[in-house]
Amino acid sequence: MLAQFSDLSINFDFKTPFLLIILISLEAVLSADNAIALASIAQGLPNGKTQRQALNIGLVAAYVLRVILILTATWVVDFWQFQLLGALYLLWLVFNYFTSPEEEDTGEAHHHNLGFSSLWQAIPMIAVTDLAFSLDSVTTAIAVADETWLIIVGGTIGVIALRFLAGLFLRWLDEFTHLENAGFVTVGIVGVRLLLKVIQPSLVPPEWLMVTLILGIFIWGFSQKNQNVVNEN
């Protein structure tokens, strides 16, 4: 773990800008499913103001947890229990969502709802969900760059981008019938992948297959607009 802290010195060379671009690109690619998951969690709050507040505060907490994860990553990856806890948490989140009561909106769509009674119930769930998603992305970032400060910069930009992306999804969740369900299906896929990494690494699907599968789920998520949105148009 001490080796991780020794990497905090800032060293620039000709590779630094390219590594930073790669890390930011990785964050962007790996953040789409994370963003829709966080937006779907925030959707459990009663109005747009509290949803935005939950994302803002939750992602500040998530950023702190990410930095801690980056600084301790060499130590964390030696303990499969962390990935197991992350996998079980994500799968519990999916189970909790799909077994929650359905709410009928003003159109024809029926939606599950996590139904938070306060802002402070949603915030820790947003932070912990981002941390669970980060278990994979931080490991990938460390494989690309071995300088901790560079990974933190990439992660910082990634979290800022994640906030804007989650804000977009928060708006789209009200417009598209299947998008919230699609978000939690992708959470389940990430959870299963983490679980396989722990119990049977040889069965872990390759990244291209994961991206293709999640892209297909996103296409389904955007395939139908809510009836009340269609009527307004």
N, C-alpha and C positions, 0 to 999 in steps of 0.2 A: 504493500500500500504506500510505503514511503517513496517508492520509485515513481509512483504516479505524481506525487507532489513535486518531485525534482524536475518534472517536465514543464513546470509552470513558467520557466524563463522564456522570454519571447525572442525567437530567432527567425530572421527573415532571410530567405534565399530565393533563387529563381523559381523554385517549385511552389513557394507559399501561395501566390495568387491562384495557381491552378488547383492546388489542394483545397483551397477555400471554396472555389467554384464547384468542385466535385462534392464537397460536404454539404453545401447549400442545396445543390441539385438532389442529392440523396434525401435530405430533409423534405424537400418538396414532393418527391415521388412517394416517400414513405408516410407523408402526413395526410394524404387525402382520406384514407380510412379512419385515421385518428381524428381528423377534423369533423367528419360526419358523426362519429361516435360521441364526441364532446358536445356537438350541437344537439344531438338527440337526447343526451342527458339533460342539458339546459332546458330543453323543450318541456321537461316535467314541471317547470315552474310556471306560475299562472299568467305572467304577462311579459312583454318584450323588455321592459326596463330591468326586471329582476333577472331575466335570462342573460342580458348583456352584462349585468353586474357579476353574475356567477361566472361567466366566461372570463371576465377581466381579472377578478380576484383569484379564481381557480387556476388560471394560467400563470399568474405571478407565483403562486405556491408550487405549481408544476415546474416552473423554471428553476426554483430553488432545489427541488427534488432532482431535477435533471442534472444540475451542476454537481450535486452530491454523488449522483450515480456515476458521472464521468470521472470525478476525482477518485472514486473507489472502485472503478470498473474492473481493474485487474484482480482485485480481491473478490468482487461480487461474482464474476464469471466462474470462479472456482467452486462456488456453492450452487448446485443444481436446485436447491430448495427455493432460491429466489425466483427462478424461472417457473418452478412449479406453483408457487404462490401467485405469480402474475397470471399464469394460465387459468388457475382455479378462480381467481377473482374475475377475469374477463368472462369465463363461462357462467359464473354465478350471475354476473350482470345481465347476460343474455337471457338466462333462465328467468331472472326476476322480471325482465321486461315482458317476455312473451307469456308469462303467467299472470301478469298484472291485469286488472279489469280493463275492458275496452270502453272507450268513450266515443259517442257518436257526435260528429260535428254537424255543422249546418248543411253540409252536402250529403253524399251517400257514403262517404268513407268512414270506416271504423278504425280507431287508433288505440293502441295500448298506451298507457301513461304511467311513468314511474311515480308520479304524484307526490312531489316534495311539498311538505307543509311550510318550509321556510328556506330562505336563501342559503343558510349555513348547513343544510343537509346536502345540497347539490355541490357546494364548493369542494369539500374533501373528495367526493366521488369523481369530480372532474380532474383534480390533481392526481389522484391515485390511478385513474384510468390512463392518463397521459404517461405516468411512470411505467405502467405495465406495457404500453405500446413502445416506450423508449428502450426497453430491455434489448430489443432486436436492433433498433436503429443506432444506439450507442455502440453496441458490439461491432456493427458494420463500420461506423465512423472510425473506431480505433484501428480496424484493419486497414483503413485507407491512410490515416495520419497518426503518427505516434507522438505529436506535440499536443499536450492537454489544452493549452491556451487556444490553439487553432480549432479544436473540437468544440470548446466552449463558445467561441465566436460563431461557428457554424450553427451550433445549437441555439444560440441567442436569436440569430436571424430566423432560424426555423420556427421558434416559438412565436415570434412576431408575425410571421407569415401564417402560422397556424391560427392565430387569433382572427385575422382577416378572413381566412378560408372558412373557419367555423362560423363566423358572422354571416357569410354568404349562405352556407348550408342551413343556418337557422331560419333565414328567410325562405329558402327553397322547401324546407320541411312543411311549411304551410301551403305550398303550391302543388306539391306532387304527392299523390296518394301512397305510393309504395316506398318513398325515399327513407322514411324513418325505419321501416322494417328492414330495408336494404342495409342501412347503417348498422343495425344490430346483428344482421347476418354476417357482415364483414368482421365485426367484433368477435363473433363466434369462431370464424375461420382463423383469425389471429390467435385466439385462445387455444384452439386445437393444434395449431402449428407449434406454439410454445410447449404444449403438453407432449407432443411427439418428440420434440428436441430433448426432453427429459427422459421419456420412457423408451423411445425407439428412434434414435437419430437417423437411422437408415431410411425411415419412412417419411422424413420431412420433405415436402414437395419443393422443387426448385423455385427460385424467385420468379422466373418468367411465368411459371404456371400460376403462382399466387397472384401476380399482377393481372394476368389474363382473366382469372376467375373473378377477382374483385372488379375489374373493368366490366365484365358481363353483368355482375350484380348491380353496379352503378347504372348501366344502361337500362336494366329493368326498373330500378328506382326512379329514373326520370321518364319512364314510358307512359305514365298516365297522370294528367293533372286532376286536382280535386274538382269536383263538380261545381262547387260554389265559385271557384276561380274561373272556370270555363264560362259560367253564366255571367260573371262580371265583365268578361271580355266580349 
